[in-house]
């Protein structure tokens, strides 16, 4: 019975992970960084930045990507819970077999 409960918890984690991925996909579909890129390019032209090469856009991109850190953190926590749960399932399986 304990094994069934652990497997149900594992399934709960799988569903939670799928929801995290779906939220990230929806956020990415609605995310449009084009205005930030265009603003950065306009600033570079207006202020005549000498170092306005493609690498200068990395800061803009990095700032935009931080919006997705929560999804990565949530997935990492889910993975850690899954690993712990799999270890418990393995122990439970060994105890039932032994």
C-alpha positions as CSV (number, residue, x, y, z in Angstrom):
1,X,0.0,0.0,0.0
2,X,2.9,2.3,0.8
3,X,4.3,1.7,-2.7
4,X,1.0,2.7,-4.3
5,X,1.0,6.0,-2.3
6,X,4.6,6.7,-3.4
7,X,3.7,6.0,-7.1
8,X,0.7,8.3,-6.8
9,X,3.0,11.0,-5.5
10,X,5.4,10.4,-8.4
11,X,2.5,10.9,-10.8
12,X,1.5,14.1,-9.0
13,X,5.1,15.4,-9.6
14,X,4.8,14.5,-13.2
15,X,1.6,16.4,-13.6
16,X,3.1,19.4,-11.7
17,X,6.1,19.4,-14.0
18,X,3.8,19.3,-17.1
19,X,2.0,22.4,-15.7
20,X,5.2,24.2,-15.1
21,X,6.3,23.5,-18.7
22,X,3.0,24.6,-20.1
23,X,3.1,27.9,-18.1
24,X,6.6,28.6,-19.4
25,X,5.4,27.9,-23.0
26,X,2.5,30.2,-22.6
27,X,4.7,32.9,-21.1
28,X,7.2,32.5,-24.0
29,X,4.4,32.7,-26.6
30,X,3.1,36.0,-25.1
31,X,6.6,37.4,-24.6
32,X,7.8,39.9,-27.2
33,X,11.2,41.3,-26.7
34,X,11.4,43.0,-30.0
35,X,10.4,46.4,-28.5
36,X,13.3,46.1,-26.0
37,X,15.8,45.2,-28.8
38,X,14.6,48.1,-31.0
39,X,14.8,50.5,-28.1
40,X,18.4,49.3,-27.3
41,X,19.3,49.8,-31.0
42,X,17.7,53.3,-31.1
43,X,19.6,54.2,-27.9
44,X,22.8,53.0,-29.5
45,X,22.3,55.1,-32.6
46,X,21.1,58.2,-30.7
47,X,23.9,58.1,-28.2
48,X,26.5,57.0,-30.8
49,X,27.7,54.1,-28.7
50,X,31.1,53.0,-30.0
51,X,30.6,49.5,-28.6
52,X,27.1,49.0,-30.0
53,X,27.9,45.6,-31.6
54,X,25.8,42.5,-31.4
55,X,27.4,41.6,-28.1
56,X,26.0,44.7,-26.5
57,X,22.6,43.2,-26.9
58,X,23.5,40.4,-24.6
59,X,22.6,42.4,-21.5
60,X,19.1,43.0,-22.9
61,X,18.7,39.4,-23.7
62,X,20.0,38.3,-20.3
63,X,17.6,40.6,-18.6
64,X,14.7,39.3,-20.6
65,X,15.7,35.7,-19.9
66,X,15.6,36.3,-16.1
67,X,11.8,36.2,-16.5
68,X,12.2,32.4,-16.9
69,X,14.3,31.8,-13.9
70,X,11.2,30.9,-11.8
71,X,10.3,28.2,-14.2
72,X,13.8,26.8,-14.0
73,X,13.8,26.9,-10.2
74,X,10.4,25.2,-10.1
75,X,11.6,22.5,-12.4
76,X,14.7,22.0,-10.4
77,X,12.7,21.7,-7.2
78,X,10.4,19.2,-8.9
79,X,13.4,17.1,-10.0
80,X,14.8,17.1,-6.5
81,X,11.5,15.9,-5.1
82,X,11.3,13.3,-7.8
83,X,14.8,12.0,-7.1
84,X,14.0,11.7,-3.4
85,X,10.7,10.0,-4.1
86,X,12.4,7.5,-6.5
87,X,14.9,6.7,-3.8
88,X,12.0,6.0,-1.4
89,X,10.3,3.8,-4.0
90,X,13.5,1.9,-4.5
91,X,13.9,1.3,-0.8
92,X,10.2,0.3,-0.5
93,X,10.6,-2.1,-3.4
94,X,13.7,-3.7,-1.9
95,X,11.9,-4.1,1.5
96,X,8.9,-5.7,-0.1
97,X,11.1,-8.0,-2.2
98,X,13.4,-8.9,0.7
